[in-house]
Amino acid sequence: MPSLRSRIFRLFLKRLKGRAFSGESTQEERARINEAARRGIPLPRGITIRSVTAGGVPAEWIELAGTDPDRAILYLHGGGYILGSPDTHRGVAARLAKASGARLLLL
């Protein structure tokens, strides 16, 4: 039986199906995908997100109270930097930060 995460992801893909050539501008399509991703994976409780610039690139520090400041993860989201953004990967990155007990820099 597929996991809950797998079923949610398949639902997300079904919603995208047929929209690839919808006539939307690139910015409109990205905004729609980002909004769908934000609704898909809620943030765990206790997570703090701080927007920063890392080498001129917008990024986010994702931390949980009491996290060891000497432990950090650099998370480079997938999508070939054509699709995806910190918005689309914030939920999964926050869960990784919480599970690992490390702060996470999301690019």
JOBEL-V948532 format. One line per field, one symbol per residue. ss: DSSP state (a for helix, b for strand, c for the rest). psi: psi as a letter, one per 30 degrees, with the letter a starting at -180 (. if undefined). burial: I if it has 16 or more other C-alpha atoms within 10 Angstrom, else O. A space follows every 50 residues. Layout:
BEGIN
ss = ???
psi = ???
burial = ???
END
This chain:
BEGIN
ss = cccaaaaaaaaaaaaacccccccccaaaaaaaaaaaaaaaccccccbbbb bbbbccbbbbbbbbcccbbbbbbbbccccccccccaaaaaaaaaaaaaaa cbbbbbc
psi = kkleeeeeeeeeeeefkffehfflleeeeeeeeeeeeefejlklkgkkkj klkjhgkklkkklkkgkjffkkkjjjlagggellleefgeeeeeeeeeef gllkjk.
burial = OOOOOOOOOOOOOOOOOOOOOOOOOOOOIIOOIIOIIIOIIOIOOOOOIO OOOOOOOOIIIIIIOOOOOOOIIOIIIOOOOOOIIIIIIIIIIIIIIIOO IIIIIII
END
